[in-house]
């Protein structure tokens, strides 16, 4: 093979990889966005109807669909501008170099222990709470509008932040690495029509931030004391303390540990426990 043919092959491979990467990001964000899913279903429906009209030679429907295809993309951009902007912002906020801070096993264990002490206290006393842990996608837009803390994670600090009548108890706490970055954060609530109407604002906010980012949201219900976790656009409702702790520990593992060193890390965690 000549140098020219090798270069041509490499550019074609690069071209295909970029296209697949683009599709990956788009589908990943569409999957967790109810309105974007509706847009996709609508587009597919129009394409199917257009194919049927051509096969059956349906002139009137075909003529109408020509206008839909011509002006549809512009209408979608105008009508669903907030959702499209949110998806692009989500891609832009992704930190290509990984998490805000990769925690060691001991740091992660200490962090989980402090959070669990606070969760147990909040659950027992039915104190509502929302704790959001940043992962690869930045939550800076929420941090900028919240009250800055920049404190070490302790069960006492977390519990006091959510204590009734405290100035910041209604908002959420954001954790970056092993530090509490801010409190009183206000998140956009989920607009997913499939979410139970029985869920309150705190659960919808947790689900909302997990739909637009890869953050891990921890919720304590003020009415029932039930504890839940939200991540990947899904809500794991009414978990036991053991389920909550195990899921929290698993989700906080760095990707390198999950893929390459899972056996060693798990055994080390077992020793500490």
SERO-4910 file (N, C-alpha, C, O; in steps of 0.05 Angstrom, whole numbers):
BEGIN
 pado doro    nc1    nc2    nc3   cac1   cac2   cac3    cc1    cc2    cc3    oc1    oc2    oc3
  Unk    A     17    -24      0      0      0      0     17     25      0     38     26     14
  Unk    A      9     44    -15     24     69    -17     16     87      7     -4     82     21
  Unk    A     32    108     11     27    126     33      0    141     29    -14    147     48
  Unk    A     -6    147      4    -31    161     -3    -55    143      4    -75    153     15
  Unk    A    -54    118     -3    -76    100      3    -80     95     33   -102     94     43
  Unk    A    -58     94     48    -59     91     77    -72    116     89    -89    114    107
  Unk    A    -63    140     80    -75    165     90   -105    167     84   -120    175    100
  Unk    A   -112    158     59   -140    158     52   -157    140     70   -179    147     77
  Unk    A   -146    116     76   -159     97     93   -163    108    122   -184    105    134
  Unk    A   -142    121    132   -143    133    159   -163    155    160   -178    156    180
  Unk    A   -165    172    140   -185    193    140   -213    183    139   -231    194    152
  Unk    A   -217    161    124   -244    149    123   -252    137    150   -275    139    159
  Unk    A   -233    123    163   -238    112    190   -244    134    210   -263    132    226
  Unk    A   -229    156    208   -233    179    226   -261    191    221   -275    198    240
  Unk    A   -268    193    196   -294    204    188   -317    187    200   -336    198    211
  Unk    A   -315    161    198   -335    143    208   -337    145    239   -358    145    250
  Unk    A   -313    146    252   -312    148    281   -326    174    291   -340    173    311
  Unk    A   -321    196    278   -333    221    285   -363    220    283   -378    230    300
  Unk    A   -373    208    261   -402    206    256   -414    189    278   -435    196    289
  Unk    A   -402    166    285   -412    148    305   -412    162    333   -430    158    349
  Unk    A   -390    177    338   -388    191    363   -411    212    366   -422    216    387
  Unk    A   -416    226    344   -438    246    343   -465    232    349   -481    242    364
  Unk    A   -470    209    335   -495    195    340   -497    185    369   -518    185    381
  Unk    A   -474    176    380   -474    167    407   -482    188    427   -499    183    444
  Unk    A   -471    212    424   -478    234    442   -507    242    439   -521    248    458
  Unk    A   -516    243    414   -544    251    409   -563    231    421   -582    238    435
  Unk    A   -559    205    415   -577    184    426   -575    182    456   -595    176    469
  Unk    A   -552    186    467   -549    185    496   -565    207    510   -577    202    531
  Unk    A   -566    231    498   -581    253    510   -610    250    504   -627    258    520
  Unk    A   -617    240    480   -646    236    473   -658    216    492   -682    219    500
  Unk    A   -643    195    499   -654    173    515   -665    183    542   -685    172    551
  Unk    A   -653    203    553   -661    213    580   -679    238    578   -684    250    599
  Unk    A   -687    245    554   -703    270    551   -730    262    538   -731    255    514
  Unk    A   -751    264    554   -778    255    544   -787    271    520   -798    259    501
  Unk    A   -782    297    519   -791    313    497   -775    307    471   -786    306    449
  Unk    A   -749    302    474   -733    295    451   -741    268    440   -740    263    416
  Unk    A   -750    250    457   -760    224    448   -785    227    432   -789    214    411
  Unk    A   -803    246    440   -827    252    425   -821    263    398   -834    257    378
  Unk    A   -800    281    396   -792    292    371   -783    270    352   -791    269    329
  Unk    A   -766    252    363   -756    229    347   -779    212    336   -778    203    313
  Unk    A   -798    206    354   -821    190    345   -837    204    323   -846    191    304
  Unk    A   -840    230    326   -855    245    306   -841    245    279   -854    242    258
  Unk    A   -815    248    279   -799    248    254   -802    220    241   -805    219    217
  Unk    A   -799    199    257   -802    172    246   -829    167    234   -832    154    214
  Unk    A   -850    178    248   -877    174    238   -881    188    211   -894    177    193
  Unk    A   -870    212    208   -872    227    183   -858    212    161   -868    210    138
  Unk    A   -834    201    167   -820    185    146   -835    161    137   -837    155    114
  Unk    A   -847    147    157   -863    123    150   -887    130    133   -893    117    113
  Unk    A   -901    151    140   -925    160    125   -917    168     96   -931    163     77
  Unk    A   -894    182     94   -885    190     68   -878    166     50   -885    166     26
  Unk    A   -866    146     61   -859    122     46   -885    108     37   -887     99     14
  Unk    A   -905    106     55   -931     94     49   -945    109     27   -956     97      8
  Unk    A   -944    136     28   -958    153      8   -945    149    -20   -959    150    -40
  Unk    A   -919    145    -21   -906    141    -46   -912    113    -58   -916    111    -82
  Unk    A   -913     93    -40   -919     66    -49   -948     64    -60   -953     51    -80
  Unk    A   -966     77    -45   -995     76    -53  -1003     99    -71  -1026    101    -79
  Unk    A   -984    116    -78   -989    139    -96  -1012    157    -85  -1030    164   -100
  Unk    A  -1009    164    -60  -1029    182    -47  -1019    211    -51  -1002    221    -37
  Unk    A  -1031    224    -71  -1021    250    -80  -1025    272    -59  -1006    286    -53
  Unk    A  -1049    274    -47  -1054    295    -28  -1036    294     -3  -1024    313      5
  Unk    A  -1035    270      8  -1018    266     32   -989    271     25   -974    284     41
  Unk    A   -980    262      1   -953    267     -7   -947    296    -10   -925    305     -3
  Unk    A   -966    311    -20   -962    340    -24   -960    354      3   -943    372      7
  Unk    A   -977    346     22   -976    358     49   -950    351     63   -938    368     77
  Unk    A   -941    326     60   -916    318     73   -891    333     61   -872    337     75
  Unk    A   -893    341     36   -871    356     24   -867    383     40   -845    391     45
  Unk    A   -890    395     47   -889    420     63   -878    414     91   -863    430    102
  Unk    A   -887    392    102   -878    384    129   -848    380    129   -834    389    147
  Unk    A   -838    365    109   -809    360    107   -793    386    103   -771    389    113
  Unk    A   -805    404     87   -791    429     80   -789    448    104   -768    460    110
  Unk    A   -812    450    119   -813    470    141   -811    457    168   -808    470    188
  Unk    A   -813    430    169   -812    416    195   -787    422    212   -790    428    236
  Unk    A   -763    419    200   -739    424    216   -739    452    229   -730    454    252
  Unk    A   -747    472    214   -748    499    226   -768    501    248   -763    513    269
  Unk    A   -792    488    245   -812    488    266   -802    474    291   -807    483    313
  Unk    A   -788    451    287   -777    436    310   -757    453    326   -757    454    350
  Unk    A   -740    467    311   -719    484    324   -733    506    341   -724    512    363
  Unk    A   -754    518    330   -767    540    344   -783    530    368   -781    541    390
  Unk    A   -799    509    364   -816    498    385   -800    485    408   -806    489    431
  Unk    A   -780    470    400   -765    455    420   -737    467    425   -718    452    431
  Unk    A   -734    492    422   -709    506    426   -696    501    453   -672    496    455
  Unk    A   -712    503    475   -700    498    502   -688    470    505   -667    466    516
  Unk    A   -703    449    494   -693    421    496   -668    417    480   -649    404    489
  Unk    A   -667    428    455   -644    426    438   -620    440    451   -597    430    451
  Unk    A   -625    464    462   -603    478    475   -593    463    499   -569    462    504
  Unk    A   -611    451    514   -603    436    538   -586    412    530   -566    406    544
  Unk    A   -593    398    508   -577    376    499   -549    384    490   -529    371    497
  Unk    A   -547    407    476   -521    417    467   -504    426    491   -480    422    492
  Unk    A   -518    438    511   -503    447    535   -493    422    550   -471    423    561
  Unk    A   -509    401    551   -501    377    565   -476    365    552   -458    356    566
  Unk    A   -475    365    525   -451    355    511   -427    373    517   -405    363    521
  Unk    A   -432    399    517   -411    418    522   -400    417    550   -376    424    554
  Unk    A   -417    409    569   -408    408    597   -392    383    604   -380    381    625
  Unk    A   -392    364    586   -378    339    591   -348    344    594   -336    356    577
  Unk    A   -337    334    615   -308    337    620   -293    314    607   -295    292    617
  Unk    A   -279    320    586   -266    299    570   -244    285    586   -238    262    579
  Unk    A   -233    298    606   -211    286    621   -221    270    645   -205    261    661
  Unk    A   -247    267    648   -258    250    669   -270    266    692   -278    289    688
  Unk    A   -273    253    714   -287    264    737   -273    289    748   -249    293    743
  Unk    A   -288    304    764   -277    328    777   -252    319    794   -232    333    794
  Unk    A   -255    298    808   -232    287    823   -237    257    827   -258    249    835
  Unk    A   -217    241    821   -219    213    825   -211    206    853   -188    212    862
  Unk    A   -229    195    868   -224    189    896   -210    162    899   -215    143    884
  Unk    A   -193    161    919   -181    135    926   -202    118    941   -223    128    948
  Unk    A   -195     93    945   -214     75    958   -221     85    986   -244     85    995
  Unk    A   -200     94   1001   -205    103   1029   -221    129   1029   -238    133   1046
  Unk    A   -215    147   1010   -230    172   1008   -259    167   1001   -278    179   1013
  Unk    A   -264    148    983   -291    142    975   -306    129    998   -329    135   1003
  Unk    A   -293    111   1013   -305     98   1035   -312    118   1057   -334    116   1069
  Unk    A   -294    136   1063   -299    157   1083   -323    174   1075   -340    180   1091
  Unk    A   -323    182   1049   -345    198   1039   -372    184   1042   -391    196   1051
  Unk    A   -373    159   1034   -398    143   1035   -407    140   1064   -431    142   1070
  Unk    A   -388    135   1082   -395    132   1111   -407    157   1122   -427    156   1137
  Unk    A   -396    180   1115   -406    206   1126   -434    211   1114   -452    220   1128
  Unk    A   -437    206   1088   -463    210   1075   -484    191   1088   -507    200   1093
  Unk    A   -477    166   1092   -496    147   1103   -504    154   1132   -527    150   1139
  Unk    A   -485    164   1148   -493    173   1175   -514    195   1173   -533    195   1188
  Unk    A   -509    214   1155   -528    236   1151   -555    226   1141   -576    234   1150
  Unk    A   -554    208   1121   -579    197   1110   -595    182   1131   -620    185   1132
  Unk    A   -582    166   1148   -596    152   1169   -609    171   1188   -632    166   1197
  Unk    A   -595    193   1195   -607    213   1213   -631    226   1200   -652    230   1213
  Unk    A   -628    234   1175   -649    248   1161   -674    230   1157   -696    239   1160
  Unk    A   -668    205   1151   -690    185   1147   -705    181   1173   -730    181   1173
  Unk    A   -691    178   1195   -703    172   1221   -721    195   1230   -742    191   1241
  Unk    A   -712    220   1224   -726    244   1233   -744    256   1211   -756    277   1215
  Unk    A   -746    242   1188   -763    251   1166   -757    280   1158   -774    297   1156
  Unk    A   -731    285   1153   -722    311   1144   -716    309   1114   -699    293   1106
  Unk    A   -729    325   1098   -725    324   1069   -697    333   1061   -686    351   1073
  Unk    A   -686    319   1041   -658    326   1033   -654    319   1003   -667    300    993
  Unk    A   -637    334    990   -629    328    963   -599    333    961   -590    356    963
  Unk    A   -584    312    956   -555    314    954   -547    305    925   -554    282    917
  Unk    A   -534    321    911   -526    315    883   -496    313    881   -481    332    888
  Unk    A   -486    291    871   -457    286    868   -449    289    839   -459    274    822
  Unk    A   -432    309    833   -423    313    806   -405    291    797   -388    281    812
  Unk    A   -408    283    772   -390    263    760   -376    275    736   -362    295    739
  Unk    A   -379    264    712   -364    274    689   -375    300    678   -360    317    669
  Unk    A   -401    304    680   -413    329    668   -415    350    690   -426    345    712
  Unk    A   -405    374    684   -403    395    703   -431    406    711   -449    407    694
  Unk    A   -434    413    736   -458    425    746   -454    455    754   -467    466    771
  Unk    A   -434    467    740   -426    494    747   -449    514    745   -450    533    761
  Unk    A   -467    511    727   -489    530    724   -506    531    749   -517    552    756
  Unk    A   -509    508    762   -525    508    787   -508    518    811   -518    531    829
  Unk    A   -482    512    810   -464    521    832   -462    551    832   -462    563    853
  Unk    A   -462    564    809   -459    593    807   -482    607    820   -479    629    831
  Unk    A   -506    595    820   -530    608    832   -535    600    861   -554    609    873
  Unk    A   -518    582    872   -523    572    899   -504    585    919   -487    602    911
  Unk    A   -508    579    944   -491    589    965   -466    572    968   -468    548    973
  Unk    A   -442    583    965   -417    568    965   -411    559    994   -414    573   1013
  Unk    A   -401    534    995   -394    522   1021   -364    515   1021   -349    524   1039
  Unk    A   -356    499   1002   -328    489   1000   -318    477   1026   -297    485   1037
  Unk    A   -334    459   1037   -326    446   1063   -323    416   1060   -332    404   1041
  Unk    A   -309    405   1079   -305    376   1080   -332    362   1085   -350    373   1098
  Unk    A   -335    338   1073   -360    323   1077   -361    310   1104   -345    292   1110
  Unk    A   -379    320   1121   -384    308   1147   -414    304   1151   -430    319   1139
  Unk    A   -421    284   1166   -450    278   1170   -463    302   1185   -486    308   1180
  Unk    A   -448    314   1203   -459    337   1218   -466    360   1200   -487    373   1203
  Unk    A   -447    367   1182   -452    389   1164   -475    384   1145   -493    401   1141
  Unk    A   -476    360   1134   -498    353   1115   -525    354   1130   -544    365   1119
  Unk    A   -526    343   1154   -552    342   1169   -561    370   1176   -584    376   1175
  Unk    A   -542    387   1184   -549    415   1192   -558    431   1168   -576    448   1171
  Unk    A   -547    426   1145   -556    441   1121   -585    437   1114   -598    454   1104
  Unk    A   -595    412   1120   -623    406   1114   -642    408   1138   -665    402   1135
  Unk    A   -631    416   1160   -648    417   1184   -670    438   1180   -665    459   1169
  Unk    A   -695    431   1188   -718    449   1183   -712    477   1194   -701    481   1215
  Unk    A   -722    497   1178   -719    525   1185   -691    537   1181   -686    560   1186
  Unk    A   -672    520   1173   -645    530   1166   -648    545   1139   -664    537   1122
  Unk    A   -631    565   1134   -634    582   1110   -632    566   1084   -643    574   1063
  Unk    A   -618    543   1084   -612    529   1059   -626    502   1057   -620    486   1039
  Unk    A   -645    496   1075   -656    469   1076   -674    462   1051   -677    439   1045
  Unk    A   -685    482   1038   -702    476   1015   -687    469    990   -698    454    973
  Unk    A   -663    478    986   -648    473    962   -632    447    964   -634    432    983
  Unk    A   -616    442    943   -600    418    942   -571    424    948   -561    446    945
  Unk    A   -556    404    957   -528    405    962   -513    392    939   -521    371    930
  Unk    A   -492    405    929   -476    394    908   -448    386    919   -435    402    931
  Unk    A   -440    361    913   -414    351    922   -396    348    897   -405    336    877
  Unk    A   -372    358    898   -352    354    878   -328    340    891   -316    350    910
  Unk    A   -321    316    881   -299    301    893   -307    294    921   -327    281    926
  Unk    A   -290    301    941   -296    296    969   -302    322    984   -295    323   1008
  Unk    A   -313    342    970   -319    367    983   -348    376    977   -358    371    956
  Unk    A   -361    388    997   -387    400    993   -382    427    980   -372    446    993
  Unk    A   -390    431    955   -384    456    941   -404    477    947   -397    500    952
  Unk    A   -430    470    948   -450    491    953   -476    479    964   -479    454    965
  Unk    A   -493    496    974   -519    488    984   -540    508    974   -534    529    965
  Unk    A   -565    500    976   -587    517    967   -589    517    936   -600    536    925
  Unk    A   -579    497    923   -580    496    894   -608    489    885   -622    472    896
  Unk    A   -617    503    863   -644    498    852   -641    486    825   -628    497    807
  Unk    A   -653    462    821   -650    447    796   -676    448    780   -698    451    791
  Unk    A   -673    445    754   -697    442    737   -710    415    742   -697    395    743
  Unk    A   -736    416    745   -751    391    751   -756    375    725   -757    386    703
  Unk    A   -759    349    728   -764    332    705   -792    337    694   -811    341    708
  Unk    A   -793    337    667   -819    341    653   -829    314    641   -847    314    625
  Unk    A   -817    292    650   -825    266    640   -854    260    647   -860    259    671
  Unk    A   -871    256    628   -900    251    634   -905    224    647   -926    220    659
  Unk    A   -885    206    646   -888    179    658   -882    179    687   -886    158    701
  Unk    A   -872    201    698   -865    202    726   -890    204    743   -909    218    736
  Unk    A   -891    188    765   -915    188    782   -921    216    793   -903    230    802
  Unk    A   -946    224    792   -954    250    802   -953    252    833   -955    273    844
  Unk    A   -949    229    846   -946    228    875   -919    239    884   -916    247    907
  Unk    A   -899    239    866   -873    248    873   -873    278    876   -885    293    860
  Unk    A   -858    288    896   -857    317    901   -835    331    885   -822    318    868
  Unk    A   -832    356    891   -812    373    876   -784    363    880   -768    363    861
  Unk    A   -778    353    904   -750    344    910   -743    320    892   -721    319    881
  Unk    A   -761    301    889   -756    278    872   -755    285    843   -738    275    828
  Unk    A   -772    304    834   -772    312    807   -747    328    800   -737    326    777
  Unk    A   -737    343    819   -712    358    814   -688    339    812   -671    342    795
  Unk    A   -688    318    829   -667    298    828   -668    283    801   -647    278    789
  Unk    A   -692    276    792   -694    263    767   -687    281    744   -674    273    724
  Unk    A   -694    307    746   -687    326    725   -658    330    721   -648    330    698
  Unk    A   -642    332    743   -613    336    740   -600    310    730   -579    311    717
  Unk    A   -612    287    736   -601    262    726   -607    257    697   -594    241    683
  Unk    A   -628    271    687   -635    269    658   -617    286    641   -611    278    618
  Unk    A   -607    308    651   -591    326    636   -561    324    642   -545    338    630
  Unk    A   -554    306    660   -525    302    667   -522    274    677   -541    259    679
  Unk    A   -497    266    683   -492    240    695   -489    241    725   -478    223    737
  Unk    A   -500    262    737   -498    265    766   -514    244    781   -532    231    770
  Unk    A   -506    239    806   -518    220    823   -534    235    844   -522    250    860
  Unk    A   -560    232    845   -577    247    863   -587    229    886   -597    207    881
  Unk    A   -585    239    911   -594    225    935   -617    240    946   -615    264    951
  Unk    A   -639    226    952   -663    240    961   -674    227    987   -674    202    990
  Unk    A   -682    244   1006   -696    235   1030   -723    249   1029   -725    273   1028
  Unk    A   -745    233   1031   -771    244   1030   -778    257   1057   -774    245   1078
  Unk    A   -789    281   1056   -797    295   1080   -823    284   1092   -827    285   1116
  Unk    A   -840    273   1075   -866    262   1084   -863    234   1096   -875    228   1116
  Unk    A   -847    217   1083   -846    189   1091   -819    180   1103   -817    160   1116
  Unk    A   -798    196   1098   -772    188   1106   -759    167   1088   -737    158   1094
  Unk    A   -772    160   1066   -761    141   1047   -737    153   1033   -736    177   1027
  Unk    A   -718    135   1026   -694    144   1013   -693    133    984   -700    110    980
  Unk    A   -683    149    966   -683    142    938   -657    152    925   -644    170    935
  Unk    A   -651    140    902   -628    149    885   -637    153    857   -654    138    847
  Unk    A   -626    174    844   -633    179    816   -607    182    800   -590    198    808
  Unk    A   -604    167    778   -582    170    760   -589    157    734   -607    140    732
  Unk    A   -575    166    712   -581    157    685   -610    162    677   -622    146    662
  Unk    A   -623    183    688   -650    189    681   -671    170    693   -694    170    684
  Unk    A   -663    154    713   -681    136    726   -681    141    756   -661    149    768
  Unk    A   -704    135    768   -707    139    797   -710    112    811   -728     97    805
  Unk    A   -692    106    829   -693     82    846   -706     90    872   -693    101    889
  Unk    A   -732     83    875   -748     94    897   -750     75    920   -750     50    917
  Unk    A   -750     86    945   -755     71    969   -735     48    973   -743     25    974
  Unk    A   -710     55    974   -689     35    978   -685     30   1008   -690     47   1025
  Unk    A   -674      6   1014   -666      1   1042   -638     14   1045   -626     22   1026
  Unk    A   -630     17   1070   -604     29   1076   -581     13   1063   -562     24   1053
  Unk    A   -583    -13   1064   -563    -31   1052   -562    -27   1022   -540    -25   1010
  Unk    A   -585    -27   1009   -587    -22    980   -576      5    972   -561      8    953
  Unk    A   -583     25    989   -574     52    984   -543     54    985   -531     65    967
  Unk    A   -532     42   1006   -503     43   1010   -488     29    987   -468     39    977
  Unk    A   -498      5    980   -484    -11    960   -485      3    933   -465      5    919
  Unk    A   -508     14    926   -511     28    900   -494     53    900   -481     59    879
  Unk    A   -493     67    922   -477     91    924   -448     85    920   -434     99    905
  Unk    A   -438     64    933   -410     56    931   -403     47    902   -382     55    892
  Unk    A   -421     32    890   -416     22    863   -416     45    843   -398     46    825
  Unk    A   -434     64    845   -436     86    826   -413    106    829   -407    121    810
  Unk    A   -400    107    852   -378    125    857   -351    114    848   -331    128    849
  Unk    A   -351     89    839   -326     77    830   -318     90    804   -334     93    786
  Unk    A   -292     97    801   -282    108    776   -285     87    754   -285     63    759
  Unk    A   -287     96    729   -291     78    707   -268     58    704   -271     36    696
  Unk    A   -244     68    710   -220     50    708   -222     26    727   -214      4    720
  Unk    A   -233     31    751   -237      9    770   -258    -10    760   -256    -34    763
  Unk    A   -280      2    749   -302    -15    740   -295    -34    718   -305    -56    716
  Unk    A   -277    -25    700   -270    -41    676   -245    -58    680   -243    -80    669
  Unk    A   -226    -47    695   -200    -61    696   -192    -72    723   -178    -92    725
  Unk    A   -202    -60    745   -193    -69    771   -215    -75    790   -212    -72    814
  Unk    A   -238    -84    779   -262    -88    796   -257   -109    818   -266   -105    840
  Unk    A   -243   -131    812   -239   -152    831   -222   -143    855   -228   -148    878
  Unk    A   -200   -128    848   -182   -119    869   -196    -98    886   -193    -99    910
  Unk    A   -211    -80    874   -223    -59    888   -245    -69    907   -248    -61    930
  Unk    A   -261    -88    896   -282   -100    912   -271   -114    937   -282   -112    958
  Unk    A   -250   -128    933   -238   -143    955   -228   -124    976   -230   -129   1000
  Unk    A   -216   -101    967   -206    -81    985   -228    -68   1001   -226    -63   1025
  Unk    A   -251    -62    986   -274    -51   1000   -284    -70   1021   -292    -61   1043
  Unk    A   -285    -96   1015   -295   -116   1034   -278   -116   1059   -289   -120   1081
  Unk    A   -252   -113   1056   -234   -113   1079   -241    -89   1097   -242    -92   1122
  Unk    A   -246    -65   1085   -252    -42   1101   -279    -45   1115   -282    -36   1138
  Unk    A   -298    -57   1101   -324    -61   1113   -324    -81   1136   -344    -86   1149
***
